[in-house]
């Protein structure tokens, strides 16, 4: 069983009025998959298009919630931990 830690800004990002309900539901489904099967479960589902990031975000991964919205996270495999850094409308600039 994997554990998920969300950065303190993730809750603020998700509670803003600009996040569609569809994205909130998709993010909850994303979390369910991660908790059950970890990052390998995300890679098995082609719709998430889970991929490693490069440049400033090297060491992080991204999963699509839809064409615009992404979950950016890192993995600590030895402790079965996924750290969600941002849920964002495809803007990979570091905050």
Secondary structure, DSSP 4 states (H G I P E B T S, - for coil): --EEEE-HHHHHHHHSTTS-HHHHHHHHHHHHHHHHHHHHHHHHSGGG--EE--GGGTT-EEEESSSS-EEEEEEEGGGTEEEEEEEESS--S--
